[in-house]
Amino acid sequence: MSATTVTAALRRSQLYRRHIDLGGHFEQVAESTLVSHYRSIEEERAQVKTLALVDLSALPRIGFKGLGAPDWAAAQGMTLPAQPNRATLQDDGTLIARLSQTELLIASNLSGASTHSAVAVSAVADTTLAERVYSLPRADSHSWLVLCGDLAAETLAKVCGVDLRPHKFANGEVAQTSIAKINGVLIRNDYGDTLAYSIFSDSSSVEFLWDSLLDAMAEFNGAPVGVQALRDC
Amino acid sequence: MKLLTCPLNGPRNISEFTYGGEYHPTPDHQLVTPREWAEHVFFHDNAAGVVIEWWCHTASSYWFLAERNTISDQVIRTFPADEIFNQRVEFNQPASSGESN
């Protein structure tokens, strides 16, 4: 099997230079390349349990805003959280966060084959959206990092003012806040029984955020891992 | 650090917020004189006492209103803008108007 290069597909992460420097092995998912793993899968599976950082920026995601957005999304078969700053996992693993009463963020599952995000993305491309529904193309504007493992909350406490400890910040809660001085949307979305926080932030400053998080993780022996270890959770 | 309570996101460090100026009720643009409109857009009262101000929670780009005492810097309450802005305002030309001032 020949190795997939980072340029094998149309889309790659904004962090691809970091991944190459770290010796990442890439895989192709739909139109994107993302890091499958850096080290052996066994090592990375163990790493995910303690403290790991994963870059999912190459996976699909999109947002919608407007008074008509919640009804439109419900009509597409999406299950929405009842109140703002909550996220709901759909049956196919798609993550849907309600950022305000009338704003949604839809992020793909780890296989990149999320029905809900595909429906949402194609709705923008192919048809006229319903009245009072406006699309927010998040895939280019926002990066997507996942900080996971038992020590993730301790790490975030160093860079974020919101109390994100698991007993205070439940699975599915959303905090729109400053993380290492970078504004972002932080969603607690555990993978299996592994504590995990998805961070969506401005893609133009994601190299700074990536470096800052790795720096904060260093004292806990945290390390970056590929998407495969997260899928195995 | 000072805390401010965002109506959407709850209490947050003041560094997450941006000040957006005084709130003034918007006059009816069909009836108002250009002078009064200019004063509404550009002038500020800079009052000492309890005022209503625009604030933005930068991390979520959420604009809201805050009642604040400018003498003591005490924030009395914060509330969503739709408490005041609860219907759509159309800026159509009045049927009779055509001249410019």
Chai-1 contact restraints between the chains, C-beta under 6 A:
chainA,res_idxA,chainB,res_idxB,connection_type,confidence,min_distance_angstrom,max_distance_angstrom,comment,restraint_id
A,S100,B,L8,contact,1.0,0.0,6.0,A-B,restraint_1
A,G161,B,N13,contact,1.0,0.0,6.0,A-B,restraint_2
A,Q176,B,N9,contact,1.0,0.0,6.0,A-B,restraint_3
A,Q176,B,A59,contact,1.0,0.0,6.0,A-B,restraint_4
A,Q176,B,S60,contact,1.0,0.0,6.0,A-B,restraint_5
A,T177,B,A59,contact,1.0,0.0,6.0,A-B,restraint_6
A,S178,B,E16,contact,1.0,0.0,6.0,A-B,restraint_7
A,S178,B,A59,contact,1.0,0.0,6.0,A-B,restraint_8
A,N183,B,T58,contact,1.0,0.0,6.0,A-B,restraint_9
A,N183,B,A59,contact,1.0,0.0,6.0,A-B,restraint_10
